[in-house]
Amino acid sequence: MTAYLTTEKAADRETKRITRDLGFNLRILPKETDMDLYWFQGFSDQTMPQSLVEKLTQSEGVFMTYNHLMASLRQKISLGNGSAILVGVAPTVTSADKKKRPMGFSLEPGTAHLGYQLGLRLGLKAGDILQVKGLSLKVARVMVEYGNEEDVFLYTTLQDAQTVTGLEGQINEIKAIDCLCLTADQDPVSILRAELEKRLPEAKVIQDRVQADARARQRQMVEKKFSFLSPFLMVAGAVWVAVFAMLNVRERRSEIGIWRALGKSGGMVATLFLGKALLLGGVGALMGFAVGNQLAQAVGPEIFQITAKAIQTEWSYLFWALVWTPLLSAMAAFIPAMIAASQDPAYSLRES
């Protein structure tokens, strides 16, 4: 059980990390955005104050619905003998209560990350200097080919992008991840829009439904599997203990008969069997924790490679194992113990 719980916790972390790395699935846009134009060009034709990000993050309970908030400014610019999409990004903001690793990549002021096609067209590589409307940017890297619009993106810090475009203090998008983990049939968009209307009426939100739905279904599948297997394993363990306790009663029938013939009460006989179950449960908890922990430490990192370093000894499992395993063992042995206590000594001795 220890191995199962440890690896299940690792599976939950791994699932959260993988689904998180699918990318942002929410776009918070200025309310006046022309959505036809947005879908044609890929960014809003309107802007909103950057201070709205702080307003949103300071709103009580916002991280129950939205998380990994990243302010962004996108604009089409002329570059070289063609065009590029300038994307200025700010550091991702997450809940202060939960230590979450920010999404995206970090950018240093005065640097740029070039999309694959853009770097190929401009003939630039890491370390080169790029002039963008009078601003000198050092190429930090040319990204790998993604096969989508990012291949013509020019990533900079938000402040550098605002300087290039003359839109100081302005953004036209806040990327985020929804924390509801609801599938499309559960209508998460209505909840998200109602929450945003209360907190940021100057904006509206759209959801990448395919990506969000895939993320929610994967998370829900892991949770359902855990809620099914955990009770199943506990019941299976209890049945196993009950069977062995019953076999023990059958094998010691003559011994029980002698005890009863010597005047020992049924309560004492039951206490002996229940005490044995408690003792074996405690020993089993210690051995099970030790073996299960070693198994999880040995196998877990090979299976969950992204979050392998997070697989550690869960000492709380030892405490709960020492509490629940003896109790579960005693409960499973209760009926066999009562059978042993109620046996007629004359019948037991005659049968043996």
C-alpha positions in Angstrom: 0.0 0.0 0.0 2.9 2.4 0.8 4.4 1.7 -2.7 1.0 2.3 -4.3 0.3 5.6 -2.4 3.8 6.9 -3.0 3.7 6.2 -6.7 0.1 7.4 -7.0 1.2 10.7 -5.4 4.0 10.8 -8.0 1.5 10.0 -10.7 -0.6 12.9 -9.6 2.3 15.3 -9.7 3.5 14.0 -13.0 0.0 14.4 -14.5 -0.3 17.9 -13.2 3.1 18.9 -14.6 2.4 17.3 -18.0 -1.1 18.8 -18.3 0.3 22.2 -17.2 3.0 22.0 -19.9 0.3 21.6 -22.5 0.3 25.4 -22.3 -2.0 28.2 -21.3 -5.6 27.5 -22.1 -7.2 30.9 -21.2 -6.8 34.3 -22.9 -8.0 37.4 -21.0 -8.5 40.2 -23.5 -9.7 43.8 -23.5 -13.5 43.8 -23.5 -13.7 45.9 -26.8 -11.6 43.4 -28.7 -12.8 42.7 -32.3 -13.0 38.9 -32.2 -13.1 38.5 -35.9 -9.9 40.5 -36.2 -8.4 38.6 -33.3 -8.9 35.2 -34.9 -7.5 36.5 -38.2 -4.3 38.1 -36.8 -3.8 36.2 -33.5 -3.9 39.1 -31.1 -6.2 41.9 -29.9 -6.5 45.2 -31.7 -7.1 46.8 -28.3 -4.9 47.3 -25.2 -5.5 47.6 -21.5 -3.4 48.8 -18.6 -0.8 46.5 -17.3 -2.0 47.3 -13.8 -5.0 45.2 -14.3 -2.8 42.1 -13.8 -2.0 43.3 -10.3 -5.7 44.1 -9.7 -6.7 40.6 -10.7 -4.0 38.8 -8.7 -4.9 40.7 -5.6 -8.5 39.8 -5.9 -9.4 37.3 -3.1 -9.8 33.8 -4.2 -8.8 34.4 -7.8 -6.3 31.5 -7.8 -9.1 29.1 -7.2 -10.2 29.8 -10.7 -7.2 31.3 -12.6 -3.5 30.6 -12.1 -0.2 31.1 -13.9 -1.2 34.6 -15.0 1.2 36.1 -17.6 0.8 39.6 -19.1 1.6 39.9 -22.7 1.8 42.4 -25.5 1.7 41.2 -29.1 2.1 43.4 -32.2 3.0 42.9 -35.8 6.2 44.7 -36.8 8.4 45.0 -39.8 11.8 43.2 -39.4 14.4 42.7 -42.1 12.8 42.1 -45.4 9.6 40.8 -43.9 7.3 40.9 -40.8 7.4 39.3 -37.4 5.1 39.1 -34.4 6.7 40.9 -31.5 5.7 39.2 -28.2 6.6 40.8 -25.0 6.0 38.7 -21.9 6.1 39.4 -18.2 7.0 36.9 -15.5 4.2 34.5 -14.6 2.3 35.2 -11.4 1.2 32.3 -9.3 -0.5 31.9 -6.0 1.8 32.9 -3.1 0.2 30.2 -0.9 1.3 27.4 -3.2 4.9 26.9 -4.4 4.3 26.4 -8.1 7.0 26.5 -10.7 6.2 29.4 -13.2 5.3 28.4 -16.7 7.1 29.6 -19.8 10.8 30.6 -20.2 12.5 33.5 -18.5 13.8 36.5 -20.5 16.5 39.0 -19.5 16.0 42.6 -20.4 17.7 43.5 -23.6 17.6 40.0 -25.0 15.4 38.2 -27.5 14.3 34.7 -28.4 13.7 34.2 -32.1 11.3 31.8 -33.7 12.9 29.2 -36.0 11.7 30.6 -39.3 12.5 34.2 -38.2 16.1 33.3 -37.2 16.5 31.4 -40.5 15.3 34.4 -42.5 17.4 36.9 -40.6 20.5 34.6 -40.5 21.0 35.2 -36.8 22.2 32.9 -34.1 22.7 33.0 -30.3 25.0 35.9 -29.3 24.2 38.1 -32.4 22.7 41.6 -32.0 19.3 42.4 -33.5 18.1 46.0 -34.1 14.4 46.5 -33.6 13.2 50.0 -34.3 16.3 51.5 -32.7 16.5 49.1 -29.8 19.4 46.7 -29.6 18.5 43.2 -28.5 21.0 40.3 -28.0 19.8 37.0 -29.4 19.6 34.6 -26.4 18.6 31.7 -28.6 16.9 30.7 -31.8 14.1 28.3 -30.9 13.5 24.9 -32.4 11.0 24.5 -35.2 7.5 24.2 -33.7 5.6 24.0 -37.0 3.2 26.8 -36.0 2.9 30.6 -35.7 5.6 30.6 -33.0 8.2 30.1 -35.8 7.8 33.8 -36.7 7.6 35.1 -33.1 10.2 37.5 -31.6 10.0 37.1 -27.8 11.3 39.9 -25.6 10.5 41.2 -22.1 7.2 43.0 -21.8 9.1 46.3 -21.0 11.2 46.0 -24.2 8.2 45.3 -26.3 6.4 48.3 -24.8 9.4 50.4 -25.7 9.6 49.2 -29.3 5.8 49.7 -29.9 5.5 52.9 -27.9 2.8 51.3 -25.7 4.4 51.9 -22.3 2.3 50.4 -19.5 -0.1 48.6 -21.9 -0.8 45.0 -22.7 -3.3 43.3 -24.9 -3.5 39.8 -23.4 -3.2 37.9 -20.1 -2.5 34.2 -20.5 -3.7 31.9 -17.8 -4.6 28.3 -16.8 -8.0 27.5 -15.4 -8.0 25.7 -12.1 -11.5 24.3 -12.4 -10.5 21.1 -14.4 -14.0 20.7 -15.7 -14.8 19.1 -19.0 -16.7 20.9 -21.8 -20.0 19.2 -20.8 -19.6 20.7 -17.3 -19.5 24.2 -18.9 -16.5 25.8 -17.2 -16.5 28.8 -19.5 -19.7 30.2 -17.9 -18.0 30.0 -14.5 -14.8 31.5 -15.7 -16.6 34.4 -17.3 -18.8 35.1 -14.3 -15.8 35.1 -12.0 -13.9 37.5 -14.4 -16.9 39.8 -14.7 -16.9 40.3 -10.9 -13.1 40.8 -10.6 -12.1 42.5 -13.9 -15.2 43.9 -15.8 -12.8 45.7 -18.2 -11.9 42.3 -19.8 -13.3 39.1 -21.2 -12.0 35.6 -21.3 -11.8 32.9 -24.0 -10.8 29.3 -23.5 -9.0 26.9 -25.8 -11.6 24.2 -25.2 -9.8 21.3 -26.9 -6.7 21.8 -24.7 -8.7 22.6 -21.5 -10.9 19.5 -22.1 -7.9 17.2 -22.6 -6.3 18.6 -19.4 -9.5 18.2 -17.4 -10.2 14.6 -18.6 -6.7 13.5 -17.8 -6.8 14.9 -14.3 -10.2 13.5 -13.6 -9.2 10.0 -14.9 -6.2 10.0 -12.4 -8.5 11.0 -9.5 -11.1 8.4 -10.3 -8.5 5.7 -10.6 -7.2 6.6 -7.1 -10.7 6.8 -5.6 -11.4 3.3 -6.9 -8.1 1.5 -6.3 -7.4 2.7 -2.7 -10.6 1.3 -1.1 -10.2 -1.9 -3.3 -6.7 -2.5 -2.0 -7.8 -1.9 1.6 -10.8 -4.3 1.3 -8.6 -6.9 -0.4 -6.1 -6.6 2.5 -8.9 -7.0 5.1 -10.3 -10.1 3.3 -6.8 -11.6 3.2 -6.4 -11.0 7.0 -9.9 -12.4 7.7 -9.2 -15.6 5.7 -5.9 -16.3 7.5 -7.6 -15.5 10.9 -10.3 -18.1 10.1 -7.7 -20.7 9.1 -5.9 -20.0 12.3 -9.1 -20.6 14.3 -9.7 -23.9 12.5 -6.1 -25.1 13.0 -6.2 -24.2 16.7 -9.6 -25.7 17.4 -8.3 -28.3 19.8 -6.1 -25.7 21.6 -9.2 -23.5 22.0 -11.2 -26.4 23.4 -8.5 -27.1 26.0 -8.5 -23.5 27.1 -12.2 -23.4 27.4 -12.2 -26.8 29.3 -9.7 -25.3 31.7 -12.1 -22.5 32.5 -10.8 -19.8 30.3 -13.6 -17.4 29.2 -14.7 -16.8 25.6 -13.7 -13.1 26.1 -10.1 -14.1 26.9 -9.9 -16.4 23.8 -11.3 -13.6 21.6 -8.8 -11.1 23.2 -5.9 -13.5 22.3 -6.9 -13.6 18.7 -7.6 -9.9 18.4 -4.4 -9.1 20.2 -2.5 -11.3 17.7 -4.2 -9.5 14.9 -3.2 -6.1 16.3 0.4 -7.2 16.8 0.7 -8.7 13.3 -0.9 -5.5 11.9 1.7 -3.3 13.6 4.6 -5.5 12.4 3.0 -5.7 8.9 2.7 -1.9 8.9 6.4 -1.4 9.7 7.6 -4.0 7.2 5.1 -2.9 4.5 6.2 0.7 4.9 9.9 -0.2 4.6 9.5 -2.5 1.6 6.9 -0.3 -0.1 9.0 2.8 0.4 12.1 1.1 -1.1 10.1 -0.2 -4.0 8.7 3.3 -4.7 12.1 4.9 -4.5 13.6 2.3 -6.9 10.8 2.1 -9.5 9.2 5.6 -9.2 12.0 7.7 -10.8 12.1 5.4 -13.9 8.3 5.8 -14.4 7.8 9.4 -13.5 10.9 11.0 -15.0 9.7 14.6 -15.0 9.0 14.8 -11.3 11.5 12.1 -10.3 13.3 14.3 -7.8 10.0 14.9 -5.9 9.6 11.2 -5.0 10.7 11.1 -1.4 10.0 9.1 1.7 6.5 10.0 2.9 6.8 9.7 6.7 3.2 10.6 7.2 2.3 7.2 5.6 4.2 5.4 8.4 2.1 7.2 11.0 -1.2 6.3 9.2 0.0 2.8 8.5 0.7 2.2 12.2 -2.7 3.6 13.1 -4.9 2.0 10.4 -3.2 -1.3 9.7 -3.6 -2.8 13.2 -7.2 -1.5 13.4 -8.0 -2.9 10.0 -6.4 -6.2 10.9 -8.4 -6.4 14.2 -11.6 -5.6 12.4 -10.9 -8.3 9.8 -10.2 -10.8 12.6 -13.2 -9.9 14.7 -15.6 -12.5 13.2 -13.1 -15.3 13.4 -12.3 -14.3 17.0 -16.0 -14.3 17.9 -16.3 -17.8 16.3 -13.4 -19.0 18.4 -14.8 -17.5 21.6 -18.2 -19.1 21.1 -17.0 -22.7 20.3 -18.2 -25.5 22.6 -15.1 -27.0 24.2 -16.6 -30.5 24.3 -17.4 -30.3 20.5 -13.9 -28.9 19.8 -12.2 -31.7 21.7 -14.4 -34.4 20.3 -13.7 -33.2 16.7 -9.9 -33.1 17.3 
